């Protein structure tokens, strides 16, 4: 049986949900703490007890929505096939990066960052390391001996760059529509092939040979 949430936790959740909706519809500049307080049906004092500033509230919303932020992705499991696990990891990230909340907040953040480099640096500081899950996954695969000639820090950056470059930013800039499940699968296959070819070439070769038979 699930334990009922405390009143303070319910108010926290209401604030975050209201803020996400307002940030998506009104933008960062158009959203005020007064509007969040009203939409969440909490007092301003309660709101500021949870979040001391609008900047911190926005950063928290981004952390909650971002893959690995509030719900960690499936960790690497030693001994299981690399391709299978990498495919699952990338699939989960692509699906989350196609979520309306993620895309909406990313658009708001991008527009605000373009207006102020100081604001961009402040947001980056407040949000912390949102790519820690990828680095953790790559380090575990490397320690298990599944990745070769690999510097985990660089490999994690490359994997995230492939994912965001092929999936997130084209959707954020509206250069392309929201990814369909089939498009997500296609992008996932390409990312997995590229990453495997660089860090697990022997397995990639054996898979191609089996397909050719």
JOGI-V187440 format. One record per residue. N is the residue number from 1. PSI is psi in whole degrees, -180 to 180 (* if undefined). Layout:
# JOGI-V187440
[[N;PSI] [N;PSI]]
This chain:
# JOGI-V187440
[[1;132] [2;138] [3;129] [4;141] [5;144] [6;158] [7;-41] [8;-35] [9;-37] [10;-39] [11;-39] [12;-47] [13;-40] [14;-38] [15;-47] [16;-45] [17;-43] [18;-42] [19;-43] [20;-45] [21;-44] [22;-43] [23;-39] [24;-38] [25;-35] [26;-11] [27;174] [28;-48] [29;-35] [30;-13] [31;129] [32;161] [33;-31] [34;-44] [35;-39] [36;-44] [37;-45] [38;-45] [39;-34] [40;-8] [41;47] [42;159] [43;158] [44;-34] [45;-44] [46;-43] [47;-48] [48;-22] [49;-33] [50;-41] [51;112] [52;-15] [53;162] [54;-35] [55;-44] [56;-37] [57;-44] [58;-44] [59;-39] [60;-42] [61;-41] [62;-42] [63;-40] [64;-41] [65;-31] [66;140] [67;128] [68;-4] [69;-68] [70;-22] [71;98] [72;143] [73;165] [74;125] [75;161] [76;138] [77;113] [78;139] [79;-21] [80;152] [81;134] [82;-48] [83;-45] [84;-45] [85;-40] [86;-41] [87;-44] [88;-43] [89;-48] [90;-40] [91;-45] [92;-43] [93;-43] [94;-41] [95;-42] [96;-33] [97;-7] [98;5] [99;140] [100;-38] [101;-45] [102;-48] [103;-42] [104;-47] [105;-36] [106;-38] [107;-43] [108;-46] [109;-43] [110;-45] [111;-41] [112;-37] [113;-37] [114;-28] [115;-26] [116;117] [117;-33] [118;-40] [119;-39] [120;-43] [121;-39] [122;-43] [123;-43] [124;-41] [125;-43] [126;-35] [127;-26] [128;-163] [129;99] [130;-6] [131;15] [132;-32] [133;-39] [134;-45] [135;-42] [136;-42] [137;-47] [138;-42] [139;-42] [140;-42] [141;-39] [142;-44] [143;-26] [144;-5] [145;13] [146;-22] [147;140] [148;150] [149;49] [150;128] [151;108] [152;-41] [153;-46] [154;-41] [155;-39] [156;-41] [157;-42] [158;-42] [159;-45] [160;-35] [161;-39] [162;-45] [163;-50] [164;-36] [165;-37] [166;-24] [167;-54] [168;-58] [169;-37] [170;-32] [171;-39] [172;-44] [173;-3] [174;24] [175;-23] [176;159] [177;177] [178;136] [179;133] [180;164] [181;-39] [182;-40] [183;-38] [184;-43] [185;-41] [186;-45] [187;-40] [188;-46] [189;-42] [190;-43] [191;-46] [192;-44] [193;-44] [194;-44] [195;-42] [196;-40] [197;-32] [198;-41] [199;-8] [200;57] [201;-34] [202;-39] [203;-38] [204;-43] [205;-43] [206;-36] [207;-42] [208;-38] [209;-40] [210;-38] [211;-32] [212;-19] [213;*]]
